[in-house]
Amino acid sequence: MPGVTRAHGYTAAGEFVGRNLLVKSFAKGSAISQAEADALVQNIQQTATIEVIGTFTAASTQTMYMILSGAEDSDFAAAATISAGGATFTIADVTGFVQ
C-alpha cells in the first residue's frame, strides 16, 4: 500500500482513493475493430463510469483495459462476458481499489 514517511509526527500507510476503482480487461481473443471498441465503450457507459481507457489500436489490439469507477457490478464480474458490436468479450479483474 502507498504511504508517506515523515521525519516528525504520526505516519501510516493508507489507500485513500475516495471511491471504488475497478481495473478490468475486456478480451476478444482476436483483433478488435474500431466499431467493436466504440460499441463496447457505449455498452459499459450504460451502467458504469469509465475513468481511463488503456492504449488501443484498431484492428490490432486483442484486449482492452479500462478503469471503471462505482460499485462492483455483476455485469462486470470476472469471467463474465459482454457482447458489443457483434463481438463477445471476456471480462477479467486486473486489480481494484475498493474504498
C-alpha positions in Angstrom: 0.0 0.0 0.0 1.2 3.5 -0.6 2.3 5.5 2.3 4.1 8.7 3.3 7.1 8.9 5.6 7.5 12.0 7.8 10.5 13.0 9.8 8.4 14.0 12.8 4.9 13.1 13.8 2.4 10.3 13.0 2.9 8.2 9.9 0.8 5.4 8.5 0.3 3.6 5.2 -3.0 4.3 3.6 -5.1 3.9 0.5 -7.2 7.0 0.0 -8.8 6.9 -3.4 -12.2 8.0 -2.2 -14.3 5.7 -4.5 -14.2 2.2 -5.9 -11.8 1.9 -8.8 -12.0 -1.3 -10.8 -9.3 -2.1 -13.4 -10.8 -4.5 -15.9 -9.7 -6.2 -19.1 -12.1 -7.0 -21.9 -10.6 -9.7 -24.1 -12.0 -10.6 -27.5 -9.3 -13.2 -28.5 -8.8 -11.6 -31.9 -8.2 -8.1 -33.2 -10.8 -5.5 -32.0 -12.2 -3.2 -34.7 -12.9 0.5 -34.0 -16.6 -0.2 -34.3 -16.4 -3.0 -31.8 -14.4 -0.8 -29.4 -16.9 2.0 -29.7 -19.8 -0.4 -29.1 -18.0 -1.8 -26.0 -17.4 1.6 -24.5 -21.1 2.6 -25.2 -22.3 -0.6 -23.6 -20.2 -0.1 -20.4 -21.1 3.5 -20.1 -24.8 2.5 -19.6 -24.0 1.2 -16.1 -20.5 2.4 -15.1 -18.3 5.4 -15.4 -15.1 4.9 -17.5 -12.2 6.8 -15.9 -9.5 5.6 -18.2 -9.1 3.5 -21.4 -5.8 1.9 -22.0 -3.8 2.0 -25.2 -5.9 0.8 -28.1 -5.0 0.3 -31.8 -7.9 -0.6 -34.0 -7.6 -3.9 -35.9 -4.5 -4.9 -33.8 -5.4 -4.8 -30.0 -7.0 -8.0 -28.7 -7.6 -6.9 -25.1 -8.9 -3.5 -24.0 -8.1 -2.3 -20.4 -10.3 0.2 -18.6 -10.5 1.7 -15.2 -14.1 1.9 -14.1 -15.5 3.7 -11.0 -18.5 2.8 -9.0 -19.8 -0.3 -7.2 -18.7 -3.7 -8.4 -21.5 -4.7 -10.8 -22.3 -8.3 -11.6 -22.3 -7.2 -15.3 -18.6 -6.7 -15.0 -17.6 -9.6 -12.7 -14.5 -11.6 -13.6 -15.2 -14.4 -16.0 -18.4 -12.8 -17.2 -18.9 -12.0 -20.8 -20.3 -8.9 -22.5 -21.5 -8.6 -26.1 -21.0 -5.4 -28.0 -20.8 -4.6 -31.7 -21.3 -8.2 -32.7 -18.3 -9.4 -30.6 -18.1 -11.2 -27.3 -15.6 -10.0 -24.7 -14.4 -11.9 -21.7 -14.0 -9.8 -18.6 -11.2 -10.2 -16.1 -10.1 -8.3 -13.0 -6.7 -6.7 -13.3 -6.8 -5.1 -9.8 -9.1 -3.0 -7.8 -9.1 -0.3 -5.1 -12.3 -0.6 -3.0 -12.9 2.3 -0.6 
